[in-house]
Each structure stands twice: as C-alpha cells, then as structure tokens.
Amino acid sequence: MPYAQLLKFLGLKRKKQPLERRAEHLRKFVSYAPSPGVPPVADFDPERMRITWIIPDFMPGAGGHMTIFRIARYLEEFGHDVTFLIQNPTEHKTGDEAKASINVHFQPFKGRVELFSGVTPKAEGDALIATDRFTCYPVEAMGGFIRKFYFVQDYEPAFYPTGSESLLSEATYHFDFDCLCAGEWLHKIMSGKYGRWSTSWPLAYDASVYNLGQGATEPEPRSGNRIALYARYVTSRRAVELAFLALEILHQRGVQFEVDFFGWPLGKLSTGYPYRDHGILGGGELAALYRKATIGVVFSATNHSLVNKEMMACGLPVVDLDLDTVRSIFNENAMAFAKPTPDGIAGTLEALLADDARRKSLQQGGLAFLEGLSWENSARLVEKALQERVSKAAQGDLRP
C-alpha cells in the first residue's frame, strides 16, 4: 500500500517537509481564483468614491498601517466611503474586532472592516487599493472595480534575499495598477523602471504630537551629547548594526556621549558608554525624548523613514545614511548625511557633536523643510490621484 494511502487508512496525517511548508506559506498569499464583476461605472461620483483597501493584519504600533489608516481617515472626512478587507488574519477574529483596534490604537474610522482567507473577496466599487506585495495578488484577481491602485510605501523586493519572495514582490510592479508612492524615490522607480502610472505624496508628521513644546517657537537648549537612536534591529533595512558599530568607534575615540535606544527592546548590552533602553515608546514619549536629545539617528536602506521628520518637528538635528533614497527627499540644510559604514557614521556623529553651530543650522533647516507638510495635504494628493484615474478609467481613457 502506498505510504499516503497507509496514513489515510490509519487516520494519520503526514508531516509536511520544510519545502512543502514554505511553498504552502506562499500559496496562501498568491493563489487566488479570478472573481469577475462589473465595475459600477454608471454610479461613479468623484466626490463620493467607494474605496476599498486590502491590507495585511496588524498589531498596535505598526507604522505602515498607521499611515494607511491616516490617509483612510481623511478620505472618509472628505466624503468618501472607505472599506478595509484584511487578508489572512492572524491577530483579529472578526471585522468588528479589527475595527475597534483601528479606532483604539490608530485612527478614527467609521467604515466597514471584513476579513478573508483562502478565497478571493467578492466586492465592487470605484477604487481598489493594494497595500503590500501579497495584497496585490487578491487585488489582481478581483473584478468589480473601475480602477486598481498600489499604495507603495517601500521597495519590497529588497526586503528579501534574491529568490522566490523577492521575485514574487517584484512581479507585482508589472500588474496593471496605478501607483500611489510615499515619496519621490519610489515614484521614480515605479514610473521609470516599471513604466507604471505613478504619483507621489510625502510622508508627513502629526504636528499635535511632534512639535517644539507647548507655546515654544524655538527648539529647547540641549545639554550634553545625547544621541537618540532608532534601534528597531529586527527590521534589517534599518541598518541598526552599522549604528551600533559606529558608537563603539566613537567611544574608542574618546568622545563622551550617552545613547537613548528606542524602537525595540534591546536587553542588557555590554557597552563602554551609558545608555537607556526605552523599547517601544508612544508618540508623546518620543516627542519628549526628541526635545531633549542632542542628535537623532534613524536609518533606512530602502525608502526613508517618517521618524526623521518627527524628530525635525521637535527641533532635533537628524543624521541619516548618504543614500539616494534619502538624498532624493532631504537636502543638506535639513539633514546630516553619513557614509553607510561604521567609520563614516562615527565621523559624522563626532563632527556634529563638536559643532554647535551646525546643529543649530540643522534645527532651523529641518523646521523649514517641514513647512506645508501635513497628513491632510498628503491625503488630498491621494484623493486627487484616485479621482483622476478612476474618472479616466470610467471614460475608457487611461493614457498616461
């Protein structure tokens, strides 16, 4: 009797091999049967669009989800109907539970939230928006929408070593979606490299939280050499190891400083310099830290982080990596750029700690850079793109 039949006869299940488990993991994200539908073109109203987002499940503190929920909140306030569909839920058991979590931990939201797993959702409306590489696959399979979009917050093929997942991520950039990109770097990639219709909107900051302090018009005086460092090392693109090695070099050079690590709990470290391990902080706690620190350090090897703008809003001079991903957004007046090596980072930190005039210049340059930025303005740019492309699709005219 064949092995599979014998197991079935005995009422046993065969343990899947590692390769089978890895393939099964990918299958549940990328294998969706087409779900046909008729886009409701006749009912399209650009002032009251029916917008559906497909998102992965989430936990409190998820930065990419916070941005999505911020934009969705404003789209609701602008008069549009917004729905969220959560793919392969792992954290929430019902849509109502997920909606409550959005309202408690993220942003106010009134629309519908539903869950789906294993089957292609049946829905219709004006705009259907994918939000990461794996949500693109059900969006590709779904009919019933006038136009499909990709809300691009990062270059996701770079999240993986070259292989199955990076290839599946890059494949989504060839789907017939219009791209709504967080910043110019991503916009140039989507339009230039992949030939997609693309527009950009800037990552912003919450001015009610990140500011100079109650009634303040100038940054608070900073005493000592206090470095606030975004230390989410579990996200490899944050390049935290480079910063950690740079701090060792800085200490070896005899520079006196202390470090506030935040973004992820680090545990007991063996360092020659004093540090505080803050773990994950709330917005108000972060703002208080930014208003006291001497220098802020936040890295991203792919698309830039919004943390640096939140630091700038609190009058904190910022150091980031000297990469095109950062240079395409920020200028020399707003940020100090460090070569992406331990020695390069240490050199930039040492020079900036010793140069009070340069730090004050970066404080003013950072604040000037932020002028005009707000989540509402970014949401208006997203709304305008949705209205333009859905209107063209409804009229049968999607020329770039």
C-alpha positions in Angstrom: 0.0 0.0 0.0 1.4 3.4 -0.9 2.6 5.5 2.0 -0.1 8.2 1.6 -2.9 5.6 1.5 -1.5 3.8 4.5 -1.5 7.0 6.6 -5.1 7.7 5.5 -6.1 4.2 6.4 -4.6 4.6 9.8 -6.2 8.0 10.3 -2.8 9.7 10.4 -1.5 12.9 8.7 1.8 13.0 7.1 4.2 15.7 8.4 4.9 18.1 5.6 8.5 18.6 4.7 10.2 22.1 5.0 9.9 22.8 1.3 6.2 21.9 1.3 5.6 24.2 4.2 7.4 27.1 2.6 5.5 26.6 -0.7 2.2 26.4 1.2 3.0 29.6 3.0 3.5 31.4 -0.3 0.5 29.7 -1.9 -2.0 31.2 0.6 -0.8 34.7 -0.3 -0.5 34.5 -4.1 -3.0 31.9 -5.3 -6.4 33.5 -5.9 -9.0 32.5 -8.4 -10.4 35.3 -10.6 -13.5 36.9 -9.2 -15.4 38.5 -12.1 -17.5 41.5 -11.6 -18.9 44.5 -13.5 -17.4 47.8 -12.4 -20.2 50.2 -11.4 -19.2 52.9 -13.9 -22.7 54.5 -14.2 -22.8 55.2 -10.5 -19.4 56.8 -10.2 -19.3 60.1 -8.2 -15.8 61.6 -7.8 -17.0 63.4 -4.7 -18.2 60.2 -3.0 -15.9 57.5 -4.2 -16.3 53.9 -3.0 -12.8 53.0 -1.9 -11.7 49.5 -0.8 -8.3 48.8 0.7 -6.8 45.3 1.0 -4.4 45.2 4.0 -2.4 42.6 5.9 -3.4 42.0 9.5 -1.8 44.3 12.1 -0.9 44.9 15.7 -0.7 48.2 17.6 2.5 50.1 16.7 2.6 49.1 13.0 4.0 52.2 11.3 2.9 51.3 7.7 -0.6 50.6 8.9 -0.8 53.9 10.8 0.0 55.7 7.5 -2.7 53.8 5.7 -5.3 54.5 8.4 -4.4 58.2 8.5 -5.0 58.6 4.8 -8.2 56.5 5.0 -9.4 58.6 7.9 -9.1 61.8 5.8 -10.7 60.2 2.8 -13.7 59.5 5.0 -13.7 63.1 6.2 -13.5 64.3 2.6 -16.8 62.4 2.0 -15.8 59.1 0.5 -16.9 55.6 1.6 -14.0 53.5 2.8 -13.8 49.8 3.4 -10.9 47.6 4.7 -10.5 43.9 3.8 -7.9 42.1 5.9 -6.0 39.3 4.2 -5.2 36.1 6.0 -6.0 37.4 9.5 -3.8 36.2 12.4 -4.5 38.9 15.0 -8.2 39.5 14.7 -11.1 37.1 14.6 -13.8 39.4 13.3 -14.1 42.6 11.4 -15.7 44.3 14.3 -12.7 43.4 16.5 -10.3 44.8 13.9 -12.3 48.0 13.5 -12.2 48.5 17.3 -8.4 48.1 17.2 -8.1 50.7 14.4 -10.1 53.2 16.5 -8.3 52.5 19.8 -4.7 52.1 18.6 -4.5 54.0 15.3 -7.1 56.5 13.8 -10.8 57.2 14.0 -12.6 55.1 11.3 -16.3 54.6 10.6 -16.3 52.3 7.5 -16.6 48.6 7.2 -13.8 46.1 8.1 -14.0 42.5 6.9 -11.7 39.5 6.9 -10.9 37.0 4.2 -8.6 34.0 3.9 -8.1 31.5 1.1 -10.8 32.8 -1.3 -11.0 35.9 -3.5 -13.2 38.5 -1.9 -16.4 39.5 -3.8 -16.7 43.2 -3.7 -17.3 46.1 -6.1 -16.7 49.9 -6.1 -14.7 52.6 -7.7 -11.1 52.2 -6.4 -9.4 49.0 -5.1 -6.1 49.6 -3.4 -3.4 47.1 -2.6 -1.0 48.0 0.2 1.9 45.5 0.1 3.3 42.8 -2.2 1.0 40.0 -1.1 -2.2 42.0 -1.1 -1.5 42.7 -4.7 -2.5 39.1 -5.6 -6.1 39.2 -4.5 -6.4 42.7 -5.9 -5.2 41.4 -9.3 -7.9 38.6 -9.1 -10.8 40.9 -8.1 -13.2 42.3 -10.7 -15.9 44.8 -9.9 -13.8 47.9 -9.6 -13.3 50.7 -12.0 -9.6 51.1 -11.3 -7.0 49.4 -9.2 -4.1 51.0 -7.3 -1.0 50.2 -5.3 -0.3 52.2 -2.2 3.5 51.9 -2.3 5.4 52.7 0.9 8.7 50.9 0.2 10.6 48.9 -2.3 9.6 45.5 -1.1 11.8 43.2 -3.3 14.7 44.5 -1.2 13.1 43.0 2.0 14.3 39.5 0.9 17.4 37.8 -0.4 17.2 37.2 -4.1 14.8 34.3 -4.5 11.1 33.3 -4.5 9.8 36.1 -2.3 11.8 38.9 -3.9 10.7 37.7 -7.3 7.0 37.5 -6.3 7.3 41.0 -4.8 8.8 42.5 -7.9 6.2 40.8 -10.1 3.5 42.9 -8.6 5.1 46.0 -10.1 4.1 44.7 -13.5 0.4 44.4 -12.6 -1.9 47.0 -14.2 -2.2 49.1 -11.1 -1.7 52.9 -10.7 1.0 53.6 -8.0 0.5 56.0 -5.1 4.0 56.4 -3.8 5.4 57.6 -0.5 8.0 60.0 -1.8 9.9 60.8 -5.0 12.3 57.9 -4.8 9.6 55.3 -5.1 7.8 57.4 -7.7 10.8 57.4 -9.9 11.2 53.6 -9.6 7.6 52.8 -10.4 7.4 55.2 -13.3 10.9 54.9 -14.7 11.9 51.3 -14.1 8.5 49.6 -14.3 6.6 52.0 -16.6 3.6 52.4 -14.2 1.4 55.4 -14.0 2.7 56.9 -10.7 2.4 59.9 -8.4 4.0 60.7 -5.1 2.7 62.0 -1.8 5.0 63.0 1.1 5.2 61.2 4.4 4.2 63.7 7.0 4.0 64.0 10.7 1.4 64.7 13.4 2.1 68.3 14.5 -0.2 67.9 17.5 2.3 65.4 18.9 5.7 66.3 17.3 6.4 69.9 17.9 8.8 72.2 19.9 6.7 72.0 23.0 3.7 73.9 24.4 4.0 77.6 23.3 7.6 77.2 22.1 8.7 79.0 19.0 12.4 77.9 19.2 14.0 74.5 20.0 14.8 73.9 23.6 18.5 74.3 24.6 20.3 70.9 24.5 22.9 70.0 27.1 25.4 67.1 26.9 26.0 64.7 24.0 22.8 62.7 24.0 22.1 60.5 20.9 18.5 59.3 20.3 18.9 56.2 18.1 16.1 54.3 16.3 17.1 50.7 17.2 14.5 48.5 15.5 17.1 45.9 14.6 14.5 43.3 13.8 13.8 45.2 10.6 17.0 44.7 8.6 16.6 47.7 6.4 17.0 50.0 9.5 20.8 49.0 9.4 21.0 49.3 13.2 24.1 47.2 13.4 26.0 49.9 11.5 25.0 52.5 14.0 25.9 50.2 16.9 29.4 49.6 15.4 29.8 53.3 14.9 29.0 54.0 18.5 31.8 51.6 19.5 34.2 53.5 17.3 33.0 56.8 18.7 33.7 55.6 22.2 37.1 54.3 21.3 38.0 57.8 20.0 37.3 59.1 23.5 34.2 61.0 22.6 31.8 61.4 25.6 28.2 60.7 24.8 25.1 58.8 26.0 22.5 56.9 23.9 18.8 56.6 24.1 17.9 53.4 22.2 14.2 53.2 21.1 12.0 51.4 18.7 12.6 47.9 20.0 13.7 46.4 23.4 17.4 45.5 23.3 18.0 43.9 26.7 21.3 44.1 28.6 24.1 45.4 26.4 27.9 45.4 27.1 28.9 49.0 26.1 31.6 51.4 27.3 29.1 54.3 27.2 26.0 55.0 29.2 22.7 54.1 27.5 19.0 53.8 28.1 16.9 51.0 26.6 13.5 52.6 26.1 12.0 49.8 23.9 8.8 50.9 22.1 7.6 54.3 23.1 4.3 56.2 22.4 4.1 59.4 20.4 4.1 61.7 23.4 7.1 59.9 24.9 9.0 60.0 21.7 8.4 63.8 21.3 9.6 64.4 24.8 12.8 62.4 24.0 13.4 64.3 20.7 13.1 67.6 22.5 15.9 66.7 24.9 18.4 64.8 22.8 21.3 66.4 21.0 21.3 64.3 17.8 18.7 62.0 16.3 19.8 58.9 14.3 17.4 57.0 12.1 18.5 54.9 9.1 16.7 53.2 6.3 18.4 51.3 3.5 15.2 51.5 1.4 12.6 54.2 1.4 13.2 56.9 4.0 11.5 56.7 7.4 9.0 59.2 8.7 10.7 59.2 12.1 13.3 61.7 10.9 10.5 64.2 10.1 9.0 63.7 13.5 12.5 64.4 15.0 12.9 67.5 13.0 9.5 68.8 14.1 10.8 68.6 17.7 13.9 70.6 16.8 16.2 67.6 16.8 19.1 67.6 14.3 19.0 64.3 12.3 21.6 62.0 10.9 20.7 59.6 8.1 22.6 57.5 5.6 24.0 59.1 2.5 21.9 57.1 0.0 19.8 58.2 -3.0 16.7 57.0 -1.1 17.4 59.8 1.4 19.0 62.4 -0.8 16.0 62.3 -3.1 13.9 63.7 -0.3 16.1 65.8 2.0 18.7 68.5 1.4 21.9 69.4 3.1 20.2 72.2 5.1 17.8 69.8 6.7 19.9 66.7 7.5 23.4 65.5 8.1 24.3 62.6 5.8 26.7 59.8 6.9 28.5 57.4 4.6 26.9 53.9 5.2 29.9 52.4 7.0 30.8 52.3 10.7 33.7 54.7 10.3 31.6 57.0 8.1 28.8 57.2 10.6 31.2 57.7 13.5 32.8 60.5 11.7 29.6 62.3 11.1 28.4 61.9 14.7 31.7 63.1 16.1 31.8 66.2 13.8 28.2 67.1 14.6 28.6 66.6 18.4 31.5 69.0 18.3 29.8 71.7 16.1 27.1 73.6 17.9 26.6 76.0 15.0 26.0 73.2 12.6 23.5 71.6 14.9 21.6 74.9 15.3 21.6 75.3 11.5 20.2 71.8 11.1 17.5 72.5 13.6 16.3 75.6 11.6 16.8 73.8 8.3 14.7 70.8 9.5 11.9 73.0 10.7 11.9 74.9 7.3 11.8 71.7 5.4 8.6 70.6 7.2 6.7 73.8 6.2 3.5 72.8 4.4 3.7 69.1 5.3 0.6 67.6 6.9 -1.3 64.3 6.6 -4.3 66.1 5.4 -2.3 67.6 2.5 -0.9 64.2 1.6 -4.4 62.7 1.7 -5.6 65.4 -0.7 -2.9 64.3 -3.1 -4.0 60.7 -2.8 -7.7 61.7 -3.3 -6.8 63.8 -6.4 -5.0 60.8 -8.0 -7.9 58.5 -7.2 -10.4 60.9 -8.7 -8.3 61.5 -11.8 -7.5 57.8 -12.6 -10.9 56.4 -11.7 -12.6 59.1 -13.8 -10.3 58.3 -16.8 -11.0 54.6 -16.4 -14.7 55.2 -16.3 -14.4 57.1 -19.5 -12.3 54.5 -21.1 -9.3 56.8 -21.4 -6.3 55.7 -19.3 -3.5 57.2 -21.3 -0.6 58.3 -19.1 
